[in-house]
Amino acid sequence: MATLLRGLKRHVIDDSAHLPGQCIESLTAVVTVTDDGGSSGRLREEFQMLPPGDIRNCLVALSEDERLLARLFQYRFPGQGSVRGHSFGNLFLAALTGITGDFVEAIRLCSEVLATKGKIIPSTTADVTLVAELDDGFIVRGESKISAAGRRIQRIALDPPDCHPLPETLASIAEADLITLGPGSLFTSIIPNLLVNGITEAIAASHALKVYVCNLMTQPGETTGFSIADHVVTLLAALAPATLDAVIVNHGKISAAARARYRLEGARPLTGRSAIRRLKVPPPGIRVAADQFLVVDGHRIPVVTADLVEETEVVRHAPEKLAQVVLDVYTRRLPSSLPSTQRKANLRLVAR
């Protein structure tokens, strides 16, 4: 999700009355709190606080200036001492939580320091553990252990199950014009947010356009062997009673060298003509055509394809390209999906 936020923040405005075009009036990111590995896991266990890592990444992504302060927050301490492996941003959030006694307030203060172009909200303030049932019936507890199990995931749950979202999360969903899900780990990032009581019902009740951004690659240990359709069907099962209005899929080329490198890790592209053919839709094109859709349980979901790849050391979505496609889907490509009063350039957006 941080990649999408990094692109969307360039469209966030302070005074929507004076700027034309595709402008975001308010941007809210709802972030999962099930991480129990690495620096986040250590801080969570030592200080009985919510894991800060995913929150930190989103804060940095929305930072107005990603140079010195953002680099500082992402700095990870080397060596063999007690702070080895911790990022400065995680420790900063831990310190603010200790000072204020409130993780949500710590996020707000951190947002002020970084001058973020949006709001970050944890999906719940409950101390929850992610639990997975695998295809052999084995139960795995803990986000970090689920991917490492290396077997197909049948079901994901939160423990305790009776966790609740913050009121401002429900308010943001109710007021949103556009709700995006992904990109991100399907079972350990996106779906955990939907398991918090009341979230899917709030999304279903919202008049917002609901858009899923499919990953570029499968994720070893989570979605090995998954097609794009598998991702969508799995997400819809967790999203019920809400549904999707569009799916964004990459058709940009991933280099042979990158494909070979990822293949060694057990990951394969969710891209290209073969992926589109699996959806039984025509090859590339950003415009949503009448025959460019996926049908799930009788519901036709438009599939939007575009070149979204950015290759550096890793393969990831190009932030600005992805943000532009998301905004195009809202403002131009799917005009009939929303009441005319909501088809506007200045929108309120919730990313999950």
C-alpha positions in Angstrom: 0.0 0.0 0.0 2.9 2.4 0.7 3.7 2.5 -3.0 0.2 3.6 -3.9 0.2 6.2 -1.1 3.5 7.6 -2.4 1.9 8.2 -5.8 -1.4 9.5 -4.4 0.1 12.1 -2.1 1.1 14.2 -5.1 -2.6 14.7 -5.8 -3.6 15.7 -2.3 -4.4 19.4 -2.1 -4.9 21.8 0.8 -7.5 24.0 -0.9 -9.7 22.1 -3.4 -11.5 25.2 -4.4 -8.7 26.6 -6.5 -7.1 23.6 -8.2 -8.7 21.8 -11.2 -8.2 18.3 -12.3 -7.7 15.1 -10.4 -7.3 16.3 -6.8 -7.7 14.4 -3.5 -9.5 16.3 -0.8 -8.6 13.8 1.9 -6.5 10.6 2.0 -6.8 8.0 4.8 -4.7 4.8 5.0 -6.0 2.0 7.2 -3.1 -0.2 8.2 -3.0 -3.7 9.5 -1.5 -4.4 13.0 -0.7 -8.1 12.9 3.0 -7.9 12.2 5.0 -10.0 14.8 8.3 -10.4 13.1 11.6 -8.4 13.1 11.8 -5.0 14.8 8.0 -4.7 15.1 7.7 -8.0 16.7 10.5 -7.3 19.2 9.0 -3.9 20.2 5.5 -5.4 20.4 6.7 -8.1 22.8 8.9 -5.8 24.9 6.6 -2.8 25.3 3.2 -4.4 24.8 2.5 -1.9 22.0 1.0 -2.3 18.5 3.6 -3.2 15.8 4.9 0.1 14.3 6.6 -1.2 11.1 3.7 -1.1 8.6 2.5 2.2 10.1 6.1 3.7 9.7 6.2 2.7 6.0 3.0 4.4 5.3 4.0 7.5 7.3 7.2 7.8 5.2 5.3 7.2 2.0 2.9 10.1 2.8 5.7 12.4 4.0 5.8 15.7 2.2 9.6 15.6 2.1 11.0 12.1 1.6 14.6 13.2 1.8 16.3 13.6 5.2 13.5 12.9 7.6 12.0 10.0 5.6 15.5 8.5 5.2 16.0 8.9 9.0 12.8 7.1 9.8 13.8 4.2 7.5 17.3 4.0 8.9 18.0 0.5 10.4 20.7 0.2 13.0 23.5 -2.2 12.2 25.9 -4.0 14.5 25.3 -6.4 17.4 23.9 -4.1 20.1 20.4 -4.1 21.6 19.1 -1.7 18.8 20.5 -4.0 16.0 17.8 -4.4 13.4 15.5 -1.7 14.7 14.6 1.2 12.4 14.7 4.7 13.8 11.1 5.2 12.9 10.0 2.2 14.9 11.9 3.4 17.9 10.5 6.9 17.5 6.9 5.6 17.4 7.7 3.4 20.5 9.0 6.5 22.3 6.0 8.6 21.4 3.7 5.8 22.5 5.5 5.6 25.8 5.3 9.4 26.3 1.6 9.7 25.3 0.4 6.3 26.5 -1.6 6.2 23.2 -0.4 4.6 19.9 -3.0 6.5 17.8 -1.8 9.8 19.3 1.8 8.8 18.6 0.9 8.2 15.0 -0.8 11.6 14.8 2.3 13.4 16.3 4.6 11.5 14.0 2.4 12.6 11.1 3.0 16.2 12.2 6.8 15.7 12.3 6.8 14.2 8.8 4.2 16.6 7.5 2.2 13.8 5.9 -0.3 14.4 3.1 -2.9 12.2 4.6 -4.1 10.3 7.8 -2.8 7.0 9.0 -5.1 4.8 11.1 -4.5 1.3 12.6 -7.2 -1.1 11.6 -7.8 -1.8 15.3 -6.1 -0.9 18.6 -6.7 -4.4 19.9 -3.7 -6.7 20.4 -4.5 -9.3 17.7 -2.7 -12.3 16.4 -3.2 -13.5 12.8 -4.1 -17.2 12.7 -4.1 -19.4 9.5 -5.6 -22.7 8.8 -3.6 -24.5 6.1 -4.8 -26.9 3.5 -3.7 -29.9 5.6 -5.7 -28.6 8.6 -2.6 -27.4 10.4 -3.1 -24.2 12.4 -0.4 -21.5 12.3 -0.3 -18.6 14.7 1.5 -15.4 13.9 2.0 -13.4 10.7 5.7 -14.2 10.4 5.1 -17.9 10.7 2.3 -18.1 8.1 4.3 -17.3 5.0 7.2 -19.5 6.3 4.8 -22.5 6.6 5.0 -22.9 2.8 1.6 -24.5 2.4 -1.7 -23.3 0.8 -3.8 -21.1 3.2 -7.4 -22.1 3.5 -8.6 -19.6 6.1 -7.3 -16.5 7.9 -8.7 -15.3 11.3 -7.9 -12.8 14.0 -7.5 -13.8 17.7 -9.3 -12.5 19.5 -12.0 -12.2 16.9 -14.1 -9.6 18.7 -11.8 -6.7 17.8 -13.3 -3.4 16.7 -12.1 -0.5 14.5 -11.7 3.1 15.6 -14.8 5.3 15.1 -12.8 7.5 12.7 -12.1 4.5 10.5 -15.8 3.8 10.1 -16.4 7.5 9.5 -13.7 7.7 6.8 -15.2 4.7 5.0 -18.7 6.2 5.2 -17.5 9.5 3.8 -15.2 8.1 1.1 -15.7 8.5 -2.6 -13.1 5.9 -3.5 -11.8 2.9 -1.5 -8.7 1.0 -2.7 -7.5 -2.4 -1.5 -3.9 -3.3 -2.2 -1.4 -3.7 -3.5 0.0 -5.8 -0.7 0.2 -9.3 0.8 -3.3 -10.8 0.2 -3.5 -13.0 3.4 -1.3 -11.0 5.8 -1.9 -7.4 4.8 -5.2 -6.9 3.0 -7.5 -9.5 4.4 -6.6 -8.9 8.1 -8.0 -5.4 7.8 -11.3 -6.9 6.6 -11.5 -9.3 9.6 -12.0 -6.4 12.0 -15.6 -6.3 13.1 -17.8 -3.9 11.2 -15.2 -3.1 8.4 -16.8 -5.1 5.6 -20.3 -4.0 6.5 -19.1 -0.3 6.5 -17.5 -0.9 3.0 -20.7 -2.5 1.8 -22.8 0.5 3.0 -20.4 3.0 1.5 -21.3 4.6 -1.8 -17.6 4.8 -2.7 -16.1 3.1 -5.7 -14.3 0.0 -4.5 -11.1 -0.9 -6.4 -8.6 -3.7 -6.0 -5.0 -3.3 -7.1 -3.6 -6.7 -7.9 0.0 -7.5 -7.0 2.7 -7.7 -9.7 4.0 -11.1 -8.5 2.8 -14.0 -6.6 4.1 -14.2 -3.0 5.9 -17.4 -2.0 4.3 -19.1 1.0 1.0 -17.1 0.6 -0.2 -17.1 -3.0 2.1 -19.6 -4.8 0.3 -20.8 -7.9 -2.4 -18.2 -7.7 -3.8 -16.5 -10.8 -5.2 -13.0 -10.9 -8.7 -14.6 -10.7 -7.7 -16.6 -7.6 -6.6 -13.3 -5.9 -10.0 -11.7 -6.8 -12.1 -14.6 -5.7 -10.2 -14.9 -2.4 -10.5 -11.2 -1.7 -14.3 -11.2 -2.5 -14.9 -14.0 0.0 -13.3 -11.9 2.7 -14.9 -8.7 1.6 -18.5 -10.0 1.6 -21.1 -8.5 1.9 -19.2 -5.8 0.0 -18.0 -6.3 -3.5 -15.6 -4.8 -6.0 -16.3 -2.2 -8.8 -13.0 -2.7 -10.6 -9.7 -4.6 -10.6 -6.4 -3.0 -11.7 -3.9 -5.4 -13.4 -0.5 -4.7 -14.7 0.3 -5.5 -18.3 3.8 -3.9 -18.4 6.8 -6.1 -19.2 9.0 -7.5 -16.4 12.5 -8.2 -17.6 13.7 -11.8 -18.1 16.5 -11.2 -15.5 13.9 -10.1 -12.9 11.6 -13.0 -13.7 14.5 -15.5 -13.3 15.6 -13.9 -10.0 12.0 -14.1 -8.6 11.5 -17.6 -9.9 14.4 -18.8 -7.7 12.3 -17.4 -4.7 9.2 -19.2 -5.9 7.4 -16.0 -7.2 5.9 -15.6 -10.7 4.5 -12.5 -12.5 0.8 -11.7 -12.4 1.2 -9.8 -15.6 1.3 -9.9 -19.4 -0.9 -11.4 -22.0 -1.1 -14.8 -20.4 -2.4 -13.4 -17.1 -5.0 -11.4 -19.0 -6.1 -14.4 -21.0 -6.6 -16.3 -17.8 -9.2 -13.6 -17.0 -10.8 -14.2 -20.4 -10.5 -10.5 -21.3 -8.8 -8.9 -24.3 -5.1 -7.9 -24.1 -3.9 -4.6 -22.7 -5.7 -1.3 -22.7 -6.6 1.1 -19.9 -10.1 1.8 -21.0 -12.7 -0.5 -19.6 -14.5 -2.2 -22.5 -17.8 -4.1 -22.3 -16.1 -7.5 -22.8 -13.1 -6.7 -20.4 -14.4 -8.1 -17.1 -14.2 -10.9 -14.7 -17.4 -12.6 -13.6 -17.6 -13.9 -10.0 -20.9 -15.4 -8.8 -22.7 -13.5 -11.5 -21.1 -10.2 -10.6 -19.2 -8.5 -13.5 -16.1 -6.8 -12.4 -14.3 -4.5 -14.9 -10.6 -5.2 -15.3 -8.4 -2.2 -16.0 -4.9 -3.0 -17.5 -2.0 -0.7 -17.7 1.8 -0.7 -17.7 2.5 -0.2 -14.0 6.0 -1.8 -13.6 9.0 -0.1 -12.0 12.2 -2.2 -11.8 15.0 -1.3 -9.4 16.5 -3.8 -7.1 13.0 -5.2 -6.9 9.9 -5.3 -9.1 7.2 -2.9 -7.8 4.4 -0.7 -9.0 5.5 2.7 -10.3 3.9 5.0 -7.7 2.8 7.8 -10.0 1.7 5.5 -12.8 -0.4 3.5 -10.3 -1.9 6.6 -8.7 -2.8 8.0 -12.1 -4.6 4.8 -13.2 -6.5 4.7 -9.9 -7.7 8.3 -10.3 -8.5 7.7 -14.0 -10.7 4.7 -13.0 -12.6 7.0 -10.6 -12.9 10.2 -12.7 -13.2 8.9 -16.2 -13.2 5.2 -16.9 -16.2 4.1 -14.7 -18.5 7.1 -14.7 -21.7 5.1 -14.5 -20.7 3.3 -11.3 -21.4 6.3 -9.0 -24.2 8.8 -8.6 -23.5 12.0 -10.5 -23.1 13.9 -7.2 -20.0 11.8 -6.4 -18.3 11.9 -9.8 -16.0 14.7 -9.0 -12.3 15.5 -9.3 -11.8 16.4 -5.7 -12.3 13.1 -3.8 -12.0 11.6 -0.4 -10.0 8.4 -0.6 -9.5 5.5 1.8 -6.6 3.1 1.1 -6.4 -0.3 2.8 
